[in-house]
Every structure is written in C-alpha cells, then in structure tokens.
Amino acid sequence: MTSMPFPVVAALIVAAVVLLVLVVVLVVGFVTHRISLDSPLIDDDEDDDLCDDTAALLSMLPTTSIVIDDNDDVVRCSPSAYRLGVVSDDAIAEQEVLNAVHEVRQTGGKRQFDLTTATPERYDSAENRINHVETRSVHRPNWLKVTVGRINEHFIVVLIADVSEAIRFSQVRDSFITNVSEQLLGPTEALAKLADSLEAGNLDERQVMDDARQVKSSCSKLNHMVSDLLLLIRAQEPITPSSANRLNVMEQLRRVAERLEPLAAQSKVQLNVAGDEDLVINGETDQIDSAVTKLMENAIGYSPVNGTVSVSAVKSKDGEQAVIRVIDQGVGIAKKDQARIFERFYRGSSQSERTADGVGLGLAIVKHVALTHHGDVSVWSAPGQGSTFSLTLPLAQ
C-alpha cells in the first residue's frame, strides 16, 4: 500500500482542523442566536453591541442615557438612571418608559413625554425603639423630560433630561409669593384696627395696647416666615465636598445647643448633647446650623415642662455616615401627619402654646439641607411616646 506524501497529510490535517473549528463556530452561533439561517455568516459587532462611535457619542451627552436591547434588558446606562428611579436591577423600572420603548420598536419614530419619579427611599431606624414602628424617610420627586428613539434594529435609546432643580426653584418662588402675601394680611389688618382706634379719639388705653401687641405679634410672625423662606432657598444650593468645607459634627451640635440654652431654660427643658467627637462631614456651615437648630427648636417646643431633649451623633452601622438624632419626650406626631411634616407650610395637629406661631417651614428646611448634602432625614414617632428625628449625612472622604 502506497503511503501519502507528507505535504498531503499535513494539508488534510489542517483542513480537518479548520472544518472542526467552523462546525464549532456554527453550533455556538445557533445556540446563542448570534447566527441565524436568514443572516450572513459574518461576525457583525453591531449585532452584539453598540459600535464605538455611538457609545462614544452617548457618553458625551449631558443627559442621562439608557440603551435597551431586543429583550428589554438594559445593556448600558448612566449611573444617574438608578438615582432617578428609572432603572433598577438592570431593567426599566418605569412602565411608561417601557411602553414607549415597545411602541418605538414596533412603529419607529420617537416618543417624548414628561415623567415624574421618586428617588428610592432609604429608611434609618432609630435605636432603642419599638421594632414594629417604621420610620418615615424623606424623598423628593424627580421631574424628567424623556425621549425614546431607535439606534438600530437591535437597540433603543432613552434620553432623560432632569429639570427638577428648575421646577423646585419655581415652586419655592411661588410659595414665597403666595404665603408672604397671605401673611401680610395679619399685620395690615392689625395696623388698620390700631389706626381706627387712634382716629376715633376717646382712646381706650387698654384697647390701644391690645392692638399694638397684635401688630407686634403679626410683624414678628411675618419676619420669622421671611427668614425661614430665605433659609429654605439657600438650603437648596448644591454642596460639593472639598477640603474647604469639612465640619466636625459635635462642634456644630454644641454650638447650636449653647445658642438655644436660654430657650430651653425658659421652657424648663433639659438639653443634653453627646456623641462621637471624631465625626467629620463635608457641609456648608450655615445650612447644617439651620437644620440642627430647627430640629432642636422643635424638640424644645414640643417637650413638656421638666422634659429632656437628647441630641446625639454616632457613626452609622455601615461606617459611611454620621447620624444626628434629636429625641424629645413630647406628645408625639399623629400617624396621619407623619407623611406630610416635611412639606412646606404644613402644620401638624398637635400644636402647643410654644409652637403656635410657627409657619411650617422648619422641617422643610431640614429636608432640603439633608438632600443637598446627599443625606437623608427620617422620623420615628408615636402619640404619647415622643419623637426621634434622624439626620443622616455622609462622612467626609
């Protein structure tokens, strides 16, 4: 039997190897759906992923972008998509966005609409409290302008413009104008009444004194409201962590406590401050001061005579945040009020003589200070058992 020449044998071996590799590629391609009978046997990167030019363009856009494949899976997205509540666990979390994706995939074109979402809430349970009582945490809505369009036959892009800051500023401005206008009625009516008494002659000294006290009280309340509104506006200015705005938490708490000590003494309330001396945060001094002041003032105002207000600062369980807690022994907050106490101008049902002149902006200020510092504020309360407010702020890096 004549043996084959070596070059022929080598050529057959190479051909067999190539054929085997080709068979493996075909099998893997069919199994993974990368190759189908109606598509050419070409490794087209566009079928598997975005082309480099498209990916580069999306990365440069100032808006939030999300890329979705044929199976509605999120294959690429900006980190802010999670914070805005549009994406969760690598899937679209908003049904309205998903519906628009399906429409564009079926009919082409683009869809544009407005969407309001909520940043996922965080809950910070107070220690040494009844376990079954859930704390209520703040969050603020995100107002978004959404555009959904097709990149190619395999991918849909969702572009999101966050217009929340502009809308929030507009709301604060409108609240300022509306509420200042309403509050002006009190002083003007009191002044008109006093003027009538003076004009009528035969002055009743007691009546004039009563009218003057009413004018003074109305003006004081108006001044308080204007001051709080200005604080609220400043509390919405974004904070960028830097070496120039590092603050020691306990120094801030002691400074506020010393300033409020006369108020506590007048109200016959004991004010106790303690905590971790090493906690440092990045923050704007006036904003943190305002937030802590409002929490302590509220706690003093709602505490009974001979009651105690405890203020503490500790590191969170994950070691990444400072938790400032203000605990009072007051009447507590009704459950129906707890969901709304952080709203602007909202006044709960459990007002005391010491809190009657408030305008309902204190906790709104605390809320916005927390959010602009990338933190949170939550409340635990039950009627007859007092309240615990927890202001959580990221530790300085």
C-alpha positions in Angstrom: 0.0 0.0 0.0 1.5 3.3 -1.1 1.8 5.9 1.7 0.7 9.5 1.1 3.3 12.2 0.8 3.9 14.2 4.0 2.7 17.5 2.5 -0.7 15.9 1.5 -1.1 14.5 5.0 -0.3 17.9 6.6 -2.8 19.6 4.3 -5.5 17.1 5.2 -4.9 17.6 8.9 -5.1 21.4 8.5 -8.3 21.1 6.5 -9.8 18.8 9.2 -8.9 21.3 11.9 -10.4 24.2 10.0 -13.6 22.2 9.3 -13.9 21.3 13.0 -13.5 24.9 14.1 -16.1 26.0 11.5 -18.6 23.4 12.8 -18.0 24.6 16.4 -18.5 28.2 15.5 -21.7 27.4 13.7 -23.1 25.3 16.6 -22.2 28.0 19.2 -23.7 30.7 16.9 -27.0 28.9 16.5 -27.2 28.2 20.2 -26.5 31.8 21.3 -28.7 33.2 18.4 -25.7 35.1 17.1 -26.1 33.3 13.8 -29.4 32.5 12.1 -30.4 30.9 8.8 -31.5 34.3 7.4 -28.4 36.2 8.4 -24.9 36.1 6.8 -22.1 34.2 8.5 -20.3 37.4 9.4 -19.3 38.5 12.9 -21.0 41.8 12.9 -20.2 43.7 16.1 -23.3 45.9 15.6 -25.5 42.8 16.3 -23.8 42.2 19.6 -23.0 45.6 21.0 -23.1 49.3 20.1 -20.5 50.5 17.7 -17.7 52.6 19.2 -18.9 55.8 17.6 -22.4 55.5 19.1 -21.1 54.5 22.5 -18.7 57.5 22.5 -21.5 59.9 21.4 -23.8 58.7 24.2 -21.0 59.1 26.8 -20.6 62.8 25.9 -24.3 63.7 26.1 -25.1 65.9 29.1 -28.4 64.0 29.6 -28.9 60.6 31.2 -28.9 57.8 28.6 -30.1 54.2 28.7 -29.6 51.6 26.0 -32.1 48.7 25.8 -31.8 45.6 23.7 -34.4 43.3 22.0 -35.2 41.6 25.3 -35.9 44.8 27.2 -32.6 44.4 29.1 -30.6 47.5 30.0 -27.2 47.0 28.3 -25.8 50.4 29.1 -26.9 53.3 31.2 -25.7 56.4 33.1 -25.3 56.0 36.9 -27.9 58.7 37.4 -30.6 56.5 35.8 -30.6 54.5 39.1 -30.8 57.6 41.2 -33.6 59.0 39.2 -35.6 55.7 39.7 -35.8 54.8 36.0 -33.6 51.8 36.2 -33.5 49.1 38.8 -31.6 45.8 38.8 -30.6 46.4 35.1 -34.2 46.7 34.0 -36.5 49.6 33.3 -38.4 50.4 36.5 -41.0 52.8 35.0 -43.8 51.2 33.0 -44.4 54.4 31.0 -40.8 54.3 29.7 -41.1 50.6 28.9 -44.4 51.2 27.0 -42.7 53.9 24.9 -39.8 51.5 24.2 -42.2 48.9 22.8 -44.0 51.5 20.7 -40.8 52.7 19.1 -39.5 49.2 18.5 -42.8 48.3 16.7 -43.5 51.5 14.8 -40.3 53.5 14.7 -40.0 57.2 15.2 -39.6 58.7 18.6 -41.6 59.3 21.7 -41.3 62.4 24.0 -43.1 62.8 27.3 -42.8 64.2 30.8 -42.3 61.8 33.7 -42.2 62.2 37.5 -40.3 59.6 39.5 -39.1 59.2 43.1 -35.6 58.5 44.1 -35.7 55.2 46.0 -36.3 55.9 49.7 -33.9 54.9 52.5 -35.1 54.1 56.0 -33.0 54.7 59.0 -34.5 53.0 62.1 -33.9 54.7 65.4 -32.2 52.6 68.1 -33.9 51.5 71.3 -37.4 51.9 69.8 -40.2 49.5 69.2 -39.3 47.3 66.3 -42.6 47.2 64.5 -42.8 51.0 64.1 -41.5 52.1 60.8 -39.6 55.3 60.4 -40.7 57.7 57.7 -38.0 59.0 55.5 -38.0 62.0 53.1 -37.6 61.8 49.4 -38.2 64.3 46.7 -39.7 63.8 43.2 -37.7 64.0 40.1 -39.2 65.8 37.1 -37.9 64.4 33.9 -38.3 65.0 30.2 -37.9 61.7 28.4 -37.1 61.0 24.7 -37.2 57.4 23.4 -35.8 56.6 19.9 -34.2 53.8 17.9 -30.4 53.4 17.4 -30.7 50.4 15.0 -32.9 47.3 14.6 -31.5 45.9 17.9 -31.2 48.8 20.3 -33.4 51.5 21.7 -32.1 54.6 23.4 -33.8 56.5 26.2 -32.5 60.1 26.8 -33.5 61.8 30.1 -33.2 65.5 30.9 -33.6 66.2 34.6 -35.4 69.5 35.1 -36.1 69.0 38.8 -33.9 71.9 40.0 -35.7 74.4 37.8 -39.2 73.2 38.9 -38.2 73.1 42.6 -36.9 76.7 42.4 -40.2 77.7 40.7 -42.2 76.1 43.5 -40.3 77.8 46.2 -40.7 81.1 44.5 -44.4 80.6 44.1 -44.7 79.5 47.7 -42.8 82.6 48.8 -45.1 85.0 46.9 -48.3 83.2 47.9 -47.5 82.9 51.6 -45.9 86.3 52.1 -49.0 87.8 50.5 -51.2 85.9 52.9 -49.1 86.7 56.0 -49.1 90.4 55.1 -52.9 90.4 55.8 -52.3 89.9 59.5 -50.1 93.0 60.1 -52.1 95.2 57.8 -55.4 94.3 59.5 -53.8 94.9 62.9 -52.4 98.2 61.8 -55.8 99.2 60.3 -57.5 98.3 63.6 -55.0 100.4 65.6 -55.4 103.3 63.2 -59.2 103.2 63.6 -58.8 103.3 67.4 -56.4 106.3 67.2 -58.6 108.1 64.7 -61.8 107.7 66.7 -60.5 109.6 69.7 -61.6 109.0 73.2 -58.8 106.4 73.3 -59.2 103.4 75.4 -55.6 102.8 76.6 -56.2 99.0 77.1 -57.6 98.7 73.6 -54.7 100.6 72.1 -52.3 98.3 74.0 -54.0 95.2 72.8 -54.0 96.4 69.2 -50.3 97.3 69.5 -49.5 93.8 70.8 -51.4 92.3 67.8 -49.4 94.4 65.4 -46.1 93.4 67.1 -47.1 89.7 67.0 -48.1 89.8 63.4 -44.9 91.6 62.3 -42.8 89.1 64.3 -44.5 86.1 62.6 -44.0 87.7 59.2 -40.3 88.3 59.9 -40.0 84.7 61.0 -41.6 83.4 57.9 -39.4 85.6 55.6 -36.3 84.5 57.4 -37.3 80.8 57.1 -38.1 81.2 53.4 -34.7 82.7 52.7 -33.1 79.7 54.6 -35.2 77.3 52.5 -33.9 78.9 49.3 -30.3 78.7 50.5 -30.8 75.1 51.7 -31.3 74.0 48.1 -27.9 75.2 46.8 -25.9 72.1 45.8 -22.9 71.1 48.0 -19.7 69.9 46.5 -17.4 68.1 49.0 -14.0 69.6 49.3 -11.2 70.1 51.9 -12.5 73.6 52.5 -15.9 72.5 53.8 -15.0 69.8 56.3 -17.0 70.2 59.6 -16.8 68.4 62.9 -20.3 67.3 63.8 -20.0 67.6 67.6 -18.7 71.1 67.3 -21.7 72.1 65.3 -24.1 70.4 67.8 -22.5 72.1 70.8 -22.6 75.5 69.1 -26.3 75.2 68.4 -27.1 73.9 71.9 -25.3 76.8 73.6 -27.2 79.2 71.5 -30.6 77.5 72.3 -29.8 77.0 76.0 -31.8 80.2 77.1 -34.8 79.0 75.1 -34.6 75.6 76.8 -34.2 77.2 80.2 -37.2 79.4 79.6 -39.3 76.3 78.5 -37.9 74.4 81.6 -36.5 71.7 79.3 -33.2 69.9 79.8 -30.9 69.8 76.8 -28.3 67.0 76.6 -25.7 66.7 73.9 -23.3 63.8 73.5 -21.7 61.7 70.7 -18.6 60.7 68.7 -16.1 63.5 68.7 -14.3 62.2 65.6 -17.2 62.5 63.1 -16.4 64.8 60.2 -18.7 65.7 57.3 -18.5 67.9 54.2 -21.0 70.6 54.5 -22.0 74.2 54.4 -21.8 75.6 57.9 -24.9 77.8 57.8 -27.1 75.1 56.3 -26.1 72.4 58.8 -26.5 75.0 61.6 -30.0 75.9 60.3 -31.1 72.2 60.1 -29.8 71.3 63.6 -31.3 74.5 65.0 -34.8 73.7 63.6 -34.7 70.1 64.9 -33.7 71.3 68.4 -36.2 74.2 68.5 -39.0 71.8 67.5 -37.9 69.3 70.2 -37.8 72.0 72.9 -41.1 73.5 71.7 -43.0 70.1 71.9 -41.4 68.9 75.1 -43.3 69.0 78.4 -42.2 71.1 81.3 -39.2 69.4 83.0 -38.8 67.2 79.9 -35.4 66.3 78.3 -34.2 66.7 74.8 -31.4 64.4 73.9 -29.1 65.2 70.9 -26.5 62.6 69.8 -24.2 62.0 66.9 -22.9 58.5 66.0 -21.5 56.6 63.1 -23.9 54.6 61.0 -23.7 50.8 61.0 -22.0 50.7 57.6 -19.4 53.2 58.9 -20.1 55.7 56.0 -22.4 58.2 57.5 -22.9 60.4 60.6 -26.3 60.0 62.2 -27.5 63.0 64.2 -30.5 62.1 66.4 -32.8 64.6 68.2 -35.1 62.9 70.7 -37.9 64.5 72.7 -40.4 63.3 75.2 -43.3 65.3 73.8 -46.9 64.3 72.7 -45.6 62.6 69.6 -46.8 63.0 66.0 -50.1 61.6 64.8 -49.6 58.9 62.0 -51.7 60.9 59.6 -49.3 63.9 59.9 -46.1 61.9 59.7 -46.2 61.6 55.9 -46.6 65.3 55.4 -44.5 67.0 58.2 -41.6 67.7 55.8 -43.8 69.6 53.3 -43.5 73.3 53.1 -46.0 75.2 55.2 -47.6 72.1 56.6 -48.7 72.4 60.3 -49.5 69.2 62.2 -52.5 68.9 64.5 -50.5 68.7 67.8 -49.6 72.3 68.3 -48.7 73.7 71.7 -48.7 77.3 73.0 -45.0 77.5 72.3 -45.3 76.3 68.7 -48.5 78.1 67.7 -46.6 80.9 66.0 -44.7 78.6 63.6 -45.2 78.8 59.9 -44.4 75.2 58.9 -41.1 75.7 57.2 -38.7 74.3 59.8 -38.8 70.6 58.8 -38.8 71.5 55.1 -35.5 73.3 55.7 -34.1 70.2 57.4 -35.3 68.1 54.5 -33.6 70.2 51.8 -30.4 70.5 53.8 -30.2 66.7 54.1 -30.9 66.2 50.4 -28.4 68.8 49.1 -25.8 67.2 51.3 -26.6 63.8 49.8 -28.1 62.6 53.1 -31.5 61.9 54.5 -33.8 62.8 57.4 -36.3 60.4 58.9 -38.8 60.5 61.8 -39.9 57.9 64.3 -42.9 58.9 66.4 -45.9 57.6 68.3 -48.6 59.5 70.2 -47.6 59.8 73.8 -44.1 58.4 73.3 -42.3 61.4 71.8 -40.4 61.7 68.5 -36.9 60.9 67.2 -35.6 62.8 64.2 -32.5 61.3 62.5 -30.5 63.5 60.2 -28.0 61.3 58.2 -25.1 62.8 56.4 -22.2 61.2 54.5 -18.8 61.3 56.3 -16.1 63.3 54.8 -13.8 61.3 52.4 
